[in-house]
Each structure stands twice: as structure tokens, then as C-alpha cells.
Amino acid sequence: MAPPFGGAIQTVQAYTIGYNFDISLIPIDYFRPLQSSSPSGLWTLSQPAVFGSEPLVMTPSKNYTAKDWKSLISDLGLDLLTTNHDRIQNPRLDQLVHPLVETDVFFGSQIQTPSALVFDQDLHPNQKLAPASKSFEEGDGTVPVRSALWAKKWKRTDNSSEEVVFHEIPGAGHVSMLTQVPALQQVVNLIAASNSLPLVDLYKIEAAIRIRSLK
């Protein structure tokens, strides 16, 4: 659900100022110490195969594309990430092959999603720097649609016929998708169908809970 197969620019914001998943109660820099040192974040950087040579991070003296992340994290002084970059980025997310099982991909859409960051200062070590502005495209608020749909280009390693089925959930956010009935209902339907189980109507359950809460 909400997979960043082609990466997302929010990872860079996590490195520079922090990312709170748009949860207003959490300070934006609260997770930055973890986010700026965790090698796993390298997996979710925007991938060259999806974003090509587009400038994704722009500063007064330097632009960074999806091919320049090692330079960016070096400029930020994130030594642990610099050390792990080559190992983590090979193989990259955009090099994943078909898993050879039927796969369902759920992704959110119709939400403005950051696709590029503009800073009014150059990037330097040991500084917290929020982007001065952002460019947006369609996605789930974190992952652009074109990143989630990268699975359409998965390479097959044999002649298997297993399908990759995409389920678009309009208006579903990257985190909130896990609590939205339209997405969960589709998951329940898939599980029920594959296991010959009776269908469960989450919409009726949700309505019943709302009625009970009003009493």
C-alpha cells in the first residue's frame, strides 16, 4: 500500500529539516535525528529511472537531480549516509523485478504531492534548512503517482502470467490510506475472494459505529 517504487522527494526534506508526515501535532524536526542517519531512507530517494535529469533540489549555486543524491548528502555532512549510499542504492528500487506472484498495488491520488524543493541557501553540514518553496504533482501527499506506478515496468524473469493489479484510491493520503474505508474495503474484498470467505461490508460497520457514537 502506497509504495514509493520510484522514490519520493520528501526523503530530502527529512534530511534537511525533518518530515512529520503532515501530522500537525508533531514538530517538523522531531524525527530528523533518526531520518538523517537511517540508511533505509536511501531506498526511498527519487530514482533516476523515474525522474530522469529533472532538477529536484535547487539552491542558489547548485541543482541536484535524482543522480546527485550522494553529492547532496555529502554537502549536508551526513557521513553515515554517504558511506552507505553505494551499497544501499545497488540494487535500486527502480531495478526491482516482478515478484512472480499475483500482486495488488494500492496507491493514493488527487492530492498535491511535493516533487521538487527550492532552497534560498546552499546546503551545508549541521544546519536545519526548510525549503523556501516546493513544486507539486499528483500523488498521495508523499509519493507521486508516477512513483507508485513504476511497478508497471517491473521486469519479468520468466514467462509467468501473474498479474500486477493497481487500485487507485482518490483522495487517500500516504498514511491515512490505512484508515480509509474505500482502501480497506478493497483489501477485505481481496482477502475474502482469495480464501472463499464471506464479504464484510466495512461501510455498514462504519455507519453503525457513527450512529452508536451519537447516542
C-alpha positions as CSV (number, residue, x, y, z in Angstrom):
1,M,0.0,0.0,0.0
2,A,1.3,3.5,-1.0
3,P,4.6,2.1,-2.3
4,P,7.4,4.5,-3.2
5,F,8.7,2.3,-6.0
6,G,10.3,5.2,-7.8
7,G,11.1,7.2,-4.6
8,A,9.8,10.5,-3.2
9,I,11.3,13.9,-2.7
10,Q,10.1,14.0,0.9
11,T,13.1,12.0,1.9
12,V,15.3,15.0,1.1
13,Q,13.1,17.2,3.3
14,A,13.6,14.7,6.1
15,Y,17.4,15.1,5.7
16,T,17.3,18.9,5.7
17,I,14.7,19.9,8.2
18,G,12.7,16.7,9.1
19,Y,9.4,15.3,8.0
20,N,6.5,14.8,10.3
21,F,4.2,13.0,7.8
22,D,2.0,16.2,7.8
23,I,0.9,15.4,11.4
24,S,0.5,18.9,12.8
25,L,0.8,17.9,16.5
26,I,4.4,16.7,15.8
27,P,7.2,19.3,15.3
28,I,8.5,19.1,11.8
29,D,12.1,18.4,13.0
30,Y,11.1,15.9,15.7
31,F,12.2,12.8,13.6
32,R,15.1,14.5,11.9
33,P,17.9,12.9,14.0
34,L,16.6,9.5,13.1
35,Q,15.7,10.3,9.5
36,S,19.0,11.9,8.7
37,S,21.0,9.0,10.0
38,S,19.0,6.0,8.9
39,P,20.4,4.2,5.9
40,S,16.9,2.9,5.0
41,G,15.9,6.4,3.8
42,L,18.3,6.0,0.9
43,W,15.9,3.4,-0.6
44,T,13.2,6.0,-0.9
45,L,15.1,8.8,-2.6
46,S,13.6,9.7,-6.0
47,Q,15.0,7.3,-8.6
48,P,16.8,8.3,-11.8
49,A,14.7,5.8,-13.9
50,V,11.5,7.7,-12.9
51,F,12.7,11.3,-12.5
52,G,15.5,11.3,-15.0
53,S,17.5,14.5,-15.1
54,E,14.8,16.8,-13.7
55,P,16.2,19.3,-11.1
56,L,14.6,18.0,-7.9
57,V,16.5,20.1,-5.4
58,M,17.5,23.7,-6.3
59,T,19.8,26.0,-4.4
60,P,21.4,29.4,-5.4
61,S,24.6,27.8,-6.7
62,K,23.7,24.1,-7.3
63,N,20.9,21.9,-8.6
64,Y,20.5,18.2,-7.7
65,T,18.8,15.6,-9.8
66,A,18.0,12.0,-8.9
67,K,21.5,11.1,-10.0
68,D,23.1,13.5,-7.5
69,W,21.9,12.2,-4.1
70,K,25.4,11.2,-3.0
71,S,26.6,14.7,-3.6
72,L,23.6,16.2,-1.7
73,I,24.0,14.0,1.4
74,S,27.8,14.8,1.3
75,D,27.0,18.5,1.2
76,L,24.7,18.0,4.2
77,G,27.5,16.3,6.1
78,L,25.6,13.1,6.6
79,D,28.6,10.9,6.8
80,L,26.8,7.7,7.7
81,L,24.5,8.0,4.7
82,T,27.5,8.9,2.4
83,T,29.2,5.7,3.5
84,N,26.2,3.6,2.9
85,H,25.0,5.2,-0.3
86,D,26.6,3.0,-2.9
87,R,25.7,-0.2,-1.1
88,I,22.1,0.7,-0.4
89,Q,21.5,2.1,-3.8
90,N,22.5,-1.1,-5.6
91,P,20.2,-2.6,-6.4
92,R,17.9,0.4,-6.5
93,L,14.1,0.3,-6.1
94,D,13.6,1.0,-9.8
95,Q,15.5,-2.2,-10.6
96,L,13.0,-4.5,-8.8
97,V,11.8,-7.4,-10.9
98,H,8.4,-9.0,-10.9
99,P,7.8,-11.0,-7.7
100,L,6.2,-13.9,-9.7
101,V,3.1,-13.9,-7.6
102,E,-0.2,-12.0,-8.1
103,T,0.4,-8.6,-6.7
104,D,-2.0,-5.8,-5.8
105,V,-0.7,-2.2,-5.5
106,F,-2.9,0.3,-3.7
107,F,-2.0,4.0,-4.3
108,G,-3.5,7.4,-3.4
109,S,-4.1,10.1,-5.9
110,Q,-5.6,13.6,-6.4
111,I,-3.5,15.1,-3.6
112,Q,-0.9,17.7,-4.2
113,T,2.5,16.0,-3.6
114,P,5.9,17.6,-3.5
115,S,8.0,16.8,-6.5
116,A,10.9,19.3,-6.1
117,L,12.3,21.6,-3.4
118,V,13.8,25.1,-3.7
119,F,16.1,26.4,-1.0
120,D,17.2,30.0,-0.7
121,Q,20.6,28.9,0.7
122,D,23.1,26.4,-0.3
123,L,23.2,23.1,1.6
124,H,25.8,22.9,4.4
125,P,26.6,20.4,7.2
126,N,24.9,20.7,10.6
127,Q,22.2,23.0,9.5
128,K,18.4,22.7,9.6
129,L,17.0,24.3,6.5
130,A,13.4,24.3,5.4
131,P,12.7,24.6,1.6
132,A,11.7,28.1,0.6
133,S,9.2,26.7,-1.9
134,K,8.1,23.4,-3.5
135,S,6.8,22.2,-6.8
136,F,3.9,19.7,-6.8
137,E,2.4,16.9,-8.8
138,E,-0.4,14.4,-8.3
139,G,0.1,11.7,-5.6
140,D,-0.8,10.8,-2.1
141,G,0.9,13.8,-0.4
142,T,4.1,11.9,0.0
143,V,4.5,9.5,-3.0
144,P,3.8,10.8,-6.6
145,V,1.5,8.6,-8.7
146,R,4.3,8.0,-11.2
147,S,6.5,6.6,-8.5
148,A,3.8,4.1,-7.3
149,L,3.0,3.1,-10.9
150,W,6.7,2.2,-11.6
151,A,5.7,-1.4,-10.8
152,K,4.1,-1.4,-14.3
153,K,7.6,-1.6,-15.6
154,W,8.8,-4.5,-13.5
155,K,10.9,-6.9,-15.5
156,R,9.7,-10.5,-15.7
157,T,12.4,-13.2,-15.3
158,D,10.3,-15.9,-16.9
159,N,7.1,-16.5,-18.8
160,S,4.8,-16.4,-15.7
161,S,1.4,-14.9,-16.1
162,E,0.9,-13.5,-12.6
163,E,-0.6,-10.0,-12.8
164,V,0.2,-6.8,-11.0
165,V,-3.2,-5.1,-10.4
166,F,-3.3,-1.4,-9.5
167,H,-6.0,0.1,-7.2
168,E,-6.3,3.8,-7.2
169,I,-7.8,5.4,-4.1
170,P,-8.6,9.0,-4.9
171,G,-8.0,11.4,-2.0
172,A,-6.2,8.8,0.1
173,G,-3.1,10.1,1.9
174,H,0.1,8.2,2.3
175,V,-0.6,7.4,6.0
176,S,-4.4,8.0,6.1
177,M,-4.9,5.3,3.5
178,L,-4.6,2.7,6.3
179,T,-7.6,4.2,8.0
180,Q,-9.8,4.9,5.0
181,V,-12.8,2.6,4.3
182,P,-12.5,2.6,0.5
183,A,-9.0,1.3,0.7
184,L,-9.6,-1.2,3.5
185,Q,-12.8,-2.4,1.8
186,Q,-10.9,-3.4,-1.3
187,V,-8.3,-5.2,0.8
188,V,-11.0,-7.1,2.7
189,N,-12.7,-8.0,-0.6
190,L,-9.4,-9.4,-2.0
191,I,-8.7,-11.5,1.1
192,A,-12.3,-12.8,1.1
193,A,-12.3,-13.7,-2.6
194,S,-8.9,-15.5,-2.4
195,N,-10.0,-17.5,0.7
196,S,-13.6,-18.2,-0.2
197,L,-14.7,-16.1,2.8
198,P,-18.0,-14.2,3.2
199,L,-17.7,-10.5,2.4
200,V,-17.6,-7.9,5.2
201,D,-19.2,-4.6,4.5
202,L,-16.9,-2.0,6.2
203,Y,-19.2,0.8,5.1
204,K,-22.1,-0.6,7.2
205,I,-19.8,-1.2,10.2
206,E,-18.5,2.4,9.9
207,A,-22.1,3.7,9.8
208,A,-23.1,1.6,12.8
209,I,-20.1,3.0,14.8
210,R,-21.1,6.5,13.9
211,I,-24.7,6.0,14.9
212,R,-23.6,4.5,18.2
213,S,-21.2,7.3,18.9
214,L,-24.1,9.8,18.6
215,K,-26.1,8.1,21.3
